[in-house]
């Protein structure tokens, strides 16, 4: 269950990162509100997951999900570059997440 909570926390991290981009420096009220609400929800779920997952595992997975998710949204919704080097970098992050999960630490 902790891993499902952690994935939800990571997905909310993607939401707040995207909303922050859309907030245009917190000048757009709706996007700014979504940013704050999603960030708070993400932190709360991360804290709940950390009740049973080790700090290093939980934090690494949370940031990795957020980073890769934001990367994908940037490409799909914001027209950001999908160069082979950027894709390789994201693949390395995903590889690290898989290895962290397989480490048996949690």
LUMTIVO-842330 format. One record per residue: residue number from 1; residue in three letters; x, y negated, z negated of N, C-alpha, C in turn. Coordinates in Angstrom, 3 decimals, padded with zeros to 6 digits. Layout:
REM residues N
<pt resi="NUM" resn="ala" n_x="X" n_y="Y" n_z="Z" ca_x="X" ca_y="Y" ca_z="Z" c_x="X" c_y="Y" c_z="Z"/>
...
***
This chain:
REM residues 106
<pt resi="1" resn="unk" n_x="000.813" n_y="001.198" n_z="000.000" ca_x="000.000" ca_y="000.000" ca_z="000.000" c_x="000.859" c_y="-001.265" c_z="000.000"/>
<pt resi="2" resn="unk" n_x="001.999" n_y="-001.213" n_z="-000.695" ca_x="002.879" ca_y="-002.384" ca_z="-000.752" c_x="003.357" c_y="-002.781" c_z="000.636"/>
<pt resi="3" resn="unk" n_x="003.610" n_y="-001.792" n_z="001.494" ca_x="004.081" ca_y="-002.103" ca_z="002.841" c_x="002.985" c_y="-002.775" c_z="003.673"/>
<pt resi="4" resn="unk" n_x="001.740" n_y="-002.364" n_z="003.498" ca_x="000.641" ca_y="-003.027" ca_z="004.209" c_x="000.488" c_y="-004.471" c_z="003.755"/>
<pt resi="5" resn="unk" n_x="000.608" n_y="-004.686" n_z="002.459" ca_x="000.547" ca_y="-006.044" ca_z="001.920" c_x="001.700" c_y="-006.872" c_z="002.467"/>
<pt resi="6" resn="unk" n_x="002.871" n_y="-006.271" n_z="002.538" ca_x="004.046" ca_y="-006.970" ca_z="003.051" c_x="003.885" c_y="-007.330" c_z="004.529"/>
<pt resi="7" resn="unk" n_x="003.329" n_y="-006.428" n_z="005.315" ca_x="003.082" ca_y="-006.730" ca_z="006.732" c_x="002.089" c_y="-007.888" c_z="006.848"/>
<pt resi="8" resn="unk" n_x="001.044" n_y="-007.877" n_z="006.025" ca_x="000.080" ca_y="-008.990" ca_z="006.043" c_x="000.764" c_y="-010.298" c_z="005.670"/>
<pt resi="9" resn="unk" n_x="001.654" n_y="-010.258" n_z="004.689" ca_x="002.405" ca_y="-011.458" ca_z="004.301" c_x="003.259" c_y="-011.949" c_z="005.466"/>
<pt resi="10" resn="unk" n_x="003.895" n_y="-011.028" n_z="006.164" ca_x="004.712" ca_y="-011.393" ca_z="007.320" c_x="003.887" c_y="-011.980" c_z="008.443"/>
<pt resi="11" resn="unk" n_x="002.702" n_y="-011.437" n_z="008.669" ca_x="001.827" ca_y="-011.979" ca_z="009.715" c_x="001.341" c_y="-013.384" c_z="009.360"/>
<pt resi="12" resn="unk" n_x="001.076" n_y="-013.602" n_z="008.078" ca_x="000.704" ca_y="-014.961" ca_z="007.661" c_x="001.879" c_y="-015.920" c_z="007.821"/>
<pt resi="13" resn="unk" n_x="003.088" n_y="-015.412" n_z="007.694" ca_x="004.259" ca_y="-016.256" ca_z="007.937" c_x="004.283" c_y="-016.712" c_z="009.395"/>
<pt resi="14" resn="unk" n_x="003.925" n_y="-015.808" n_z="010.292" ca_x="003.856" ca_y="-016.160" ca_z="011.711" c_x="002.783" c_y="-017.238" c_z="011.920"/>
<pt resi="15" resn="unk" n_x="001.654" n_y="-017.079" n_z="011.259" ca_x="000.558" ca_y="-018.053" ca_z="011.384" c_x="001.024" c_y="-019.426" c_z="010.922"/>
<pt resi="16" resn="unk" n_x="001.669" n_y="-019.488" n_z="009.745" ca_x="002.056" ca_y="-020.815" ca_z="009.257" c_x="003.156" c_y="-021.431" c_z="010.103"/>
<pt resi="17" resn="unk" n_x="004.052" n_y="-020.626" n_z="010.635" ca_x="005.106" ca_y="-021.178" ca_z="011.496" c_x="004.506" c_y="-021.770" c_z="012.768"/>
<pt resi="18" resn="unk" n_x="003.570" n_y="-021.047" n_z="013.366" ca_x="002.914" ca_y="-021.533" ca_z="014.581" c_x="002.090" c_y="-022.787" c_z="014.271"/>
<pt resi="19" resn="unk" n_x="001.334" n_y="-022.744" n_z="013.177" ca_x="000.517" ca_y="-023.901" ca_z="012.805" c_x="001.398" c_y="-025.111" c_z="012.506"/>
<pt resi="20" resn="unk" n_x="002.561" n_y="-024.876" n_z="011.911" ca_x="003.462" ca_y="-025.987" ca_z="011.629" c_x="003.946" c_y="-026.629" c_z="012.929"/>
<pt resi="21" resn="unk" n_x="004.256" n_y="-025.815" n_z="013.913" ca_x="004.649" ca_y="-026.345" ca_z="015.211" c_x="003.517" c_y="-027.188" c_z="015.788"/>
<pt resi="22" resn="unk" n_x="002.299" n_y="-026.680" n_z="015.680" ca_x="001.131" ca_y="-027.383" ca_z="016.214" c_x="000.767" c_y="-028.630" c_z="015.395"/>
<pt resi="23" resn="unk" n_x="001.239" n_y="-028.708" n_z="014.157" ca_x="000.893" ca_y="-029.848" ca_z="013.297" c_x="001.613" c_y="-031.131" c_z="013.703"/>
<pt resi="24" resn="unk" n_x="002.589" n_y="-030.999" n_z="014.598" ca_x="003.343" ca_y="-032.156" ca_z="015.087" c_x="003.870" c_y="-032.998" c_z="013.917"/>
<pt resi="25" resn="unk" n_x="004.643" n_y="-032.319" n_z="013.068" ca_x="005.230" ca_y="-033.025" ca_z="011.921" c_x="004.202" c_y="-033.398" c_z="010.868"/>
<pt resi="26" resn="unk" n_x="003.218" n_y="-032.552" n_z="010.694" ca_x="002.130" ca_y="-032.753" ca_z="009.727" c_x="001.296" c_y="-033.992" c_z="010.031"/>
<pt resi="27" resn="unk" n_x="001.164" n_y="-034.325" n_z="011.311" ca_x="000.309" ca_y="-035.448" ca_z="011.705" c_x="-001.064" c_y="-034.977" c_z="012.173"/>
<pt resi="28" resn="unk" n_x="-001.249" n_y="-033.679" n_z="012.358" ca_x="-002.527" ca_y="-033.110" ca_z="012.774" c_x="-003.166" c_y="-032.422" c_z="011.566"/>
<pt resi="29" resn="unk" n_x="-004.267" n_y="-032.968" n_z="011.035" ca_x="-004.830" ca_y="-032.464" ca_z="009.774" c_x="-005.209" c_y="-030.981" c_z="009.776"/>
<pt resi="30" resn="unk" n_x="-005.856" n_y="-030.497" n_z="010.824" ca_x="-006.300" ca_y="-029.100" ca_z="010.825" c_x="-005.094" c_y="-028.162" c_z="010.844"/>
<pt resi="31" resn="unk" n_x="-004.167" n_y="-028.391" n_z="011.738" ca_x="-002.976" ca_y="-027.543" ca_z="011.811" c_x="-002.155" c_y="-027.643" c_z="010.525"/>
<pt resi="32" resn="unk" n_x="-002.110" n_y="-028.815" n_z="009.934" ca_x="-001.377" ca_y="-028.987" ca_z="008.678" c_x="-002.021" c_y="-028.189" c_z="007.551"/>
<pt resi="33" resn="unk" n_x="-003.341" n_y="-028.203" n_z="007.511" ca_x="-004.070" ca_y="-027.447" ca_z="006.493" c_x="-003.867" c_y="-025.948" c_z="006.680"/>
<pt resi="34" resn="unk" n_x="-003.928" n_y="-025.491" n_z="007.925" ca_x="-003.684" ca_y="-024.069" ca_z="008.212" c_x="-002.259" c_y="-023.694" c_z="007.793"/>
<pt resi="35" resn="unk" n_x="-001.309" n_y="-024.564" n_z="008.051" ca_x="000.079" ca_y="-024.300" ca_z="007.664" c_x="000.182" c_y="-024.055" c_z="006.170"/>
<pt resi="36" resn="unk" n_x="-000.353" n_y="-024.960" n_z="005.384" ca_x="-000.248" ca_y="-024.870" ca_z="003.923" c_x="-000.995" c_y="-023.644" c_z="003.402"/>
<pt resi="37" resn="unk" n_x="-002.197" n_y="-023.403" n_z="003.910" ca_x="-002.995" ca_y="-022.264" ca_z="003.437" c_x="-002.331" c_y="-020.936" c_z="003.788"/>
<pt resi="38" resn="unk" n_x="-001.836" n_y="-020.816" n_z="005.024" ca_x="-001.185" ca_y="-019.566" ca_z="005.429" c_x="000.120" c_y="-019.351" c_z="004.682"/>
<pt resi="39" resn="unk" n_x="000.873" n_y="-020.424" n_z="004.429" ca_x="002.124" ca_y="-020.296" ca_z="003.675" c_x="001.829" c_y="-019.832" c_z="002.249"/>
<pt resi="40" resn="unk" n_x="000.836" n_y="-020.416" n_z="001.636" ca_x="000.469" ca_y="-020.008" ca_z="000.273" c_x="000.028" c_y="-018.548" c_z="000.247"/>
<pt resi="41" resn="unk" n_x="-000.821" n_y="-018.166" n_z="001.198" ca_x="-001.258" ca_y="-016.774" ca_z="001.273" c_x="-000.098" c_y="-015.824" c_z="001.502"/>
<pt resi="42" resn="unk" n_x="000.832" n_y="-016.226" n_z="002.348" ca_x="001.998" ca_y="-015.401" ca_z="002.633" c_x="002.840" c_y="-015.190" c_z="001.377"/>
<pt resi="43" resn="unk" n_x="003.064" n_y="-016.273" n_z="000.624" ca_x="003.856" ca_y="-016.173" ca_z="-000.605" c_x="003.169" c_y="-015.295" c_z="-001.641"/>
<pt resi="44" resn="unk" n_x="001.860" n_y="-015.435" n_z="-001.764" ca_x="001.116" ca_y="-014.622" ca_z="-002.742" c_x="001.210" c_y="-013.145" c_z="-002.376"/>
<pt resi="45" resn="unk" n_x="000.998" n_y="-012.826" n_z="-001.106" ca_x="001.088" ca_y="-011.420" ca_z="-000.690" c_x="002.507" c_y="-010.885" c_z="-000.831"/>
<pt resi="46" resn="unk" n_x="003.509" n_y="-011.704" n_z="-000.539" ca_x="004.894" ca_y="-011.276" ca_z="-000.739" c_x="005.138" c_y="-010.960" c_z="-002.216"/>
<pt resi="47" resn="unk" n_x="004.659" n_y="-011.806" n_z="-003.087" ca_x="004.823" ca_y="-011.567" ca_z="-004.525" c_x="004.149" c_y="-010.266" c_z="-004.956"/>
<pt resi="48" resn="unk" n_x="002.961" n_y="-009.995" n_z="-004.408" ca_x="002.274" ca_y="-008.745" ca_z="-004.738" c_x="003.059" c_y="-007.538" c_z="-004.241"/>
<pt resi="49" resn="unk" n_x="003.594" n_y="-007.627" n_z="-003.037" ca_x="004.383" ca_y="-006.517" ca_z="-002.493" c_x="005.637" c_y="-006.280" c_z="-003.315"/>
<pt resi="50" resn="unk" n_x="006.208" n_y="-007.360" n_z="-003.841" ca_x="007.440" ca_y="-007.240" ca_z="-004.633" c_x="007.221" c_y="-006.564" c_z="-005.986"/>
<pt resi="51" resn="unk" n_x="005.977" n_y="-006.359" n_z="-006.349" ca_x="005.723" ca_y="-005.617" ca_z="-007.590" c_x="006.279" c_y="-004.201" c_z="-007.502"/>
<pt resi="52" resn="unk" n_x="006.262" n_y="-003.634" n_z="-006.289" ca_x="006.744" ca_y="-002.257" ca_z="-006.160" c_x="007.868" c_y="-002.078" c_z="-005.149"/>
<pt resi="53" resn="unk" n_x="008.162" n_y="-003.103" n_z="-004.362" ca_x="009.269" ca_y="-003.016" ca_z="-003.408" c_x="010.473" c_y="-003.792" c_z="-003.948"/>
<pt resi="54" resn="unk" n_x="011.668" n_y="-003.313" n_z="-003.661" ca_x="012.859" ca_y="-004.055" ca_z="-004.080" c_x="012.920" c_y="-005.429" c_z="-003.403"/>
<pt resi="55" resn="unk" n_x="013.503" n_y="-006.382" n_z="-004.082" ca_x="013.616" ca_y="-007.743" ca_z="-003.575" c_x="014.231" c_y="-007.786" c_z="-002.177"/>
<pt resi="56" resn="unk" n_x="015.383" n_y="-007.159" n_z="-002.016" ca_x="016.089" ca_y="-007.208" ca_z="-000.731" c_x="015.279" c_y="-006.610" c_z="000.401"/>
<pt resi="57" resn="unk" n_x="014.616" n_y="-005.511" n_z="000.134" ca_x="013.788" ca_y="-004.860" ca_z="001.152" c_x="012.597" c_y="-005.736" c_z="001.510"/>
<pt resi="58" resn="unk" n_x="011.888" n_y="-006.209" n_z="000.503" ca_x="010.690" ca_y="-007.010" ca_z="000.745" c_x="011.024" c_y="-008.307" c_z="001.468"/>
<pt resi="59" resn="unk" n_x="012.038" n_y="-009.004" n_z="001.001" ca_x="012.361" ca_y="-010.297" ca_z="001.598" c_x="012.893" c_y="-010.140" c_z="003.021"/>
<pt resi="60" resn="unk" n_x="013.713" n_y="-009.123" n_z="003.232" ca_x="014.239" ca_y="-008.880" ca_z="004.579" c_x="013.112" c_y="-008.559" c_z="005.549"/>
<pt resi="61" resn="unk" n_x="012.194" n_y="-007.696" n_z="005.146" ca_x="011.080" ca_y="-007.329" ca_z="006.024" c_x="010.179" c_y="-008.530" c_z="006.277"/>
<pt resi="62" resn="unk" n_x="009.891" n_y="-009.298" n_z="005.240" ca_x="009.010" ca_y="-010.466" ca_z="005.361" c_x="009.585" c_y="-011.480" c_z="006.344"/>
<pt resi="63" resn="unk" n_x="010.844" n_y="-011.813" n_z="006.172" ca_x="011.456" ca_y="-012.792" ca_z="007.074" c_x="011.606" c_y="-012.230" c_z="008.488"/>
<pt resi="64" resn="unk" n_x="011.886" n_y="-010.934" n_z="008.591" ca_x="012.024" ca_y="-010.319" ca_z="009.909" c_x="010.724" c_y="-010.317" c_z="010.679"/>
<pt resi="65" resn="unk" n_x="009.637" n_y="-009.947" n_z="010.006" ca_x="008.319" ca_y="-009.966" ca_z="010.651" c_x="007.996" c_y="-011.387" c_z="011.099"/>
<pt resi="66" resn="unk" n_x="008.258" n_y="-012.345" n_z="010.228" ca_x="007.993" ca_y="-013.737" ca_z="010.571" c_x="008.837" c_y="-014.220" c_z="011.739"/>
<pt resi="67" resn="unk" n_x="010.121" n_y="-013.875" n_z="011.725" ca_x="011.022" ca_y="-014.331" ca_z="012.787" c_x="010.643" c_y="-013.736" c_z="014.136"/>
<pt resi="68" resn="unk" n_x="010.437" n_y="-012.444" n_z="014.176" ca_x="010.105" ca_y="-011.791" ca_z="015.444" c_x="008.708" c_y="-012.216" c_z="015.913"/>
<pt resi="69" resn="unk" n_x="007.776" n_y="-012.308" n_z="014.986" ca_x="006.430" ca_y="-012.754" ca_z="015.353" c_x="006.426" c_y="-014.167" c_z="015.912"/>
<pt resi="70" resn="unk" n_x="007.163" n_y="-015.065" n_z="015.282" ca_x="007.255" ca_y="-016.444" ca_z="015.772" c_x="007.945" c_y="-016.483" c_z="017.133"/>
<pt resi="71" resn="unk" n_x="008.949" n_y="-015.646" n_z="017.302" ca_x="009.653" ca_y="-015.540" ca_z="018.577" c_x="008.682" c_y="-015.130" c_z="019.689"/>
<pt resi="72" resn="unk" n_x="007.888" n_y="-014.101" n_z="019.430" ca_x="006.931" ca_y="-013.609" ca_z="020.428" c_x="005.867" c_y="-014.665" c_z="020.725"/>
<pt resi="73" resn="unk" n_x="005.323" n_y="-015.300" n_z="019.679" ca_x="004.322" ca_y="-016.348" ca_z="019.912" c_x="004.914" c_y="-017.514" c_z="020.695"/>
<pt resi="74" resn="unk" n_x="006.148" n_y="-017.851" n_z="020.390" ca_x="006.806" ca_y="-018.929" ca_z="021.123" c_x="006.873" c_y="-018.643" c_z="022.611"/>
<pt resi="75" resn="unk" n_x="007.165" n_y="-017.401" n_z="022.928" ca_x="007.228" ca_y="-017.004" ca_z="024.344" c_x="005.834" c_y="-016.994" c_z="024.969"/>
<pt resi="76" resn="unk" n_x="004.892" n_y="-016.345" n_z="024.281" ca_x="003.555" ca_y="-016.151" ca_z="024.849" c_x="002.702" c_y="-017.418" c_z="024.896"/>
<pt resi="77" resn="unk" n_x="002.802" n_y="-018.250" n_z="023.860" ca_x="001.899" ca_y="-019.396" ca_z="023.759" c_x="002.551" c_y="-020.750" c_z="023.996"/>
<pt resi="78" resn="unk" n_x="003.868" n_y="-020.820" n_z="023.826" ca_x="004.526" ca_y="-022.119" ca_z="023.917" c_x="005.494" c_y="-022.223" c_z="025.090"/>
<pt resi="79" resn="unk" n_x="005.598" n_y="-021.169" n_z="025.869" ca_x="006.452" ca_y="-021.210" ca_z="027.046" c_x="007.945" c_y="-021.218" c_z="026.746"/>
<pt resi="80" resn="unk" n_x="008.327" n_y="-020.689" n_z="025.591" ca_x="009.744" ca_y="-020.650" ca_z="025.248" c_x="010.461" c_y="-019.576" c_z="026.062"/>
<pt resi="81" resn="unk" n_x="011.758" n_y="-019.695" n_z="026.138" ca_x="012.579" ca_y="-018.802" ca_z="026.947" c_x="012.505" c_y="-017.354" c_z="026.457"/>
<pt resi="82" resn="unk" n_x="012.441" n_y="-016.440" n_z="027.420" ca_x="012.493" ca_y="-015.001" ca_z="027.128" c_x="013.754" c_y="-014.431" c_z="027.765"/>
<pt resi="83" resn="unk" n_x="014.867" n_y="-015.092" n_z="027.540" ca_x="016.125" ca_y="-014.655" ca_z="028.140" c_x="016.545" c_y="-013.300" c_z="027.566"/>
<pt resi="84" resn="unk" n_x="017.329" n_y="-012.551" n_z="028.317" ca_x="017.782" ca_y="-011.248" ca_z="027.825" c_x="018.521" c_y="-011.338" c_z="026.490"/>
<pt resi="85" resn="unk" n_x="019.292" n_y="-012.380" n_z="026.290" ca_x="020.034" ca_y="-012.526" ca_z="025.040" c_x="019.096" c_y="-012.766" c_z="023.855"/>
<pt resi="86" resn="unk" n_x="018.067" n_y="-013.576" n_z="024.051" ca_x="017.096" ca_y="-013.816" ca_z="022.976" c_x="016.312" c_y="-012.540" c_z="022.670"/>
<pt resi="87" resn="unk" n_x="015.953" n_y="-011.790" n_z="023.709" ca_x="015.236" ca_y="-010.529" ca_z="023.500" c_x="016.128" c_y="-009.529" c_z="022.776"/>
<pt resi="88" resn="unk" n_x="017.388" n_y="-009.474" n_z="023.121" ca_x="018.337" ca_y="-008.586" ca_z="022.427" c_x="018.450" c_y="-008.970" c_z="020.957"/>
<pt resi="89" resn="unk" n_x="018.492" n_y="-010.256" n_z="020.683" ca_x="018.574" ca_y="-010.712" ca_z="019.296" c_x="017.340" c_y="-010.269" c_z="018.507"/>
<pt resi="90" resn="unk" n_x="016.161" n_y="-010.415" n_z="019.099" ca_x="014.930" ca_y="-009.974" ca_z="018.435" c_x="014.933" c_y="-008.467" c_z="018.231"/>
<pt resi="91" resn="unk" n_x="015.448" n_y="-007.731" n_z="019.207" ca_x="015.527" ca_y="-006.266" ca_z="019.084" c_x="016.453" c_y="-005.877" c_z="017.930"/>
<pt resi="92" resn="unk" n_x="017.512" n_y="-006.621" n_z="017.734" ca_x="018.404" ca_y="-006.347" ca_z="016.604" c_x="017.697" c_y="-006.585" c_z="015.272"/>
<pt resi="93" resn="unk" n_x="016.884" n_y="-007.628" n_z="015.217" ca_x="016.116" ca_y="-007.883" ca_z="013.990" c_x="015.161" c_y="-006.726" c_z="013.720"/>
<pt resi="94" resn="unk" n_x="014.438" n_y="-006.288" n_z="014.749" ca_x="013.509" ca_y="-005.161" ca_z="014.591" c_x="014.273" c_y="-003.910" c_z="014.170"/>
<pt resi="95" resn="unk" n_x="015.437" n_y="-003.672" n_z="014.757" ca_x="016.263" ca_y="-002.519" ca_z="014.372" c_x="016.624" c_y="-002.581" c_z="012.896"/>
<pt resi="96" resn="unk" n_x="016.971" n_y="-003.768" n_z="012.431" ca_x="017.294" ca_y="-003.935" ca_z="011.018" c_x="016.106" c_y="-003.640" c_z="010.122"/>
<pt resi="97" resn="unk" n_x="014.915" n_y="-004.056" n_z="010.554" ca_x="013.704" ca_y="-003.774" ca_z="009.774" c_x="013.439" c_y="-002.279" c_z="009.695"/>
<pt resi="98" resn="unk" n_x="013.593" n_y="-001.603" n_z="010.812" ca_x="013.388" ca_y="-000.153" ca_z="010.832" c_x="014.399" c_y="000.532" c_z="009.916"/>
<pt resi="99" resn="unk" n_x="015.644" n_y="000.130" n_z="010.006" ca_x="016.671" ca_y="000.727" ca_z="009.134" c_x="016.386" c_y="000.462" c_z="007.664"/>
<pt resi="100" resn="unk" n_x="015.897" n_y="-000.737" n_z="007.352" ca_x="015.568" ca_y="-001.068" ca_z="005.962" c_x="014.447" c_y="-000.157" c_z="005.469"/>
<pt resi="101" resn="unk" n_x="013.445" n_y="000.069" n_z="006.306" ca_x="012.329" ca_y="000.938" ca_z="005.917" c_x="012.817" c_y="002.391" c_z="005.767"/>
<pt resi="102" resn="unk" n_x="013.698" n_y="002.828" n_z="006.657" ca_x="014.185" ca_y="004.203" ca_z="006.611" c_x="015.201" c_y="004.442" c_z="005.498"/>
<pt resi="103" resn="unk" n_x="015.697" n_y="003.373" n_z="004.907" ca_x="016.727" ca_y="003.524" ca_z="003.876" c_x="016.209" c_y="004.268" c_z="002.644"/>
<pt resi="104" resn="unk" n_x="014.896" n_y="004.346" n_z="002.534" ca_x="014.326" ca_y="005.078" ca_z="001.414" c_x="014.366" c_y="004.292" c_z="000.123"/>
<pt resi="105" resn="unk" n_x="014.647" n_y="002.997" n_z="000.208" ca_x="014.743" ca_y="002.162" ca_z="-000.978" c_x="013.386" c_y="001.942" c_z="-001.632"/>
<pt resi="106" resn="unk" n_x="012.333" n_y="002.115" n_z="-000.842" ca_x="011.008" ca_y="001.861" ca_z="-001.414" c_x="010.008" c_y="002.901" c_z="-000.948"/>
***
